[in-house]
């Protein structure tokens, strides 16, 4: 009998083609969509070529063994476009580094908030693999526009983003932001004028951790006080019983 052919016995080139078929899509992927089940993805936010069939991605393949996980993870996070949300910031840094295409979309203030929050991770190399950043604002940016531009400038400087695409009022600015950063020699993590936004993000994260630490200390002291009071009540009750 001929030897049995399995996925692991195929040449790596064929396995990569299988990964590309099972783990990639032309649709924007929200972070919460990554699950072990086949995904029926929503329609894309921007115009894309029509698909012949509803496309799904099968992330359960990555859970079968370490080899398939190591080979398929870069395909999943490198060939798809992910939506930048607070949830994606909770991924492990080793996973964030595989992401190549990101899109942040929503209202002007929502886009500003998630971009500023992401700077804490950007400055630490969490998104070092990102080469394309889409900024889609579904309303007039107003007075938030300058803050969005500043946050994207930090992305371009720290992460070596090669292409920034935006819509509406930000489109003309997005076409030149990467070229200006390269001309000024700012790509590659160099600190510069907009670094105060990243500093603000650092301070916000530090404040959140300090609040969590204080809450833990308060719970510990609360437990100690309750234990002492319980002991005193027990002693007092024992004294009353002895006198009675």
Secondary structure as GFF3:
##gff-version 3
##sequence-region A 1 244
A	DSSP	three_ten_helix	7	9	.	.	.	ID=ss1
A	DSSP	alpha_helix	12	23	.	.	.	ID=ss2
A	DSSP	beta_strand	28	29	.	.	.	ID=ss3
A	DSSP	three_ten_helix	31	33	.	.	.	ID=ss4
A	DSSP	beta_strand	39	40	.	.	.	ID=ss5
A	DSSP	beta_strand	56	57	.	.	.	ID=ss6
A	DSSP	three_ten_helix	59	63	.	.	.	ID=ss7
A	DSSP	alpha_helix	66	79	.	.	.	ID=ss8
A	DSSP	beta_strand	81	83	.	.	.	ID=ss9
A	DSSP	three_ten_helix	88	90	.	.	.	ID=ss10
A	DSSP	alpha_helix	93	96	.	.	.	ID=ss11
A	DSSP	beta_strand	101	106	.	.	.	ID=ss12
A	DSSP	alpha_helix	108	122	.	.	.	ID=ss13
A	DSSP	beta_strand	132	137	.	.	.	ID=ss14
A	DSSP	three_ten_helix	142	144	.	.	.	ID=ss15
A	DSSP	alpha_helix	145	159	.	.	.	ID=ss16
A	DSSP	beta_strand	163	166	.	.	.	ID=ss17
A	DSSP	three_ten_helix	168	170	.	.	.	ID=ss18
A	DSSP	alpha_helix	171	183	.	.	.	ID=ss19
A	DSSP	alpha_helix	195	243	.	.	.	ID=ss20
###
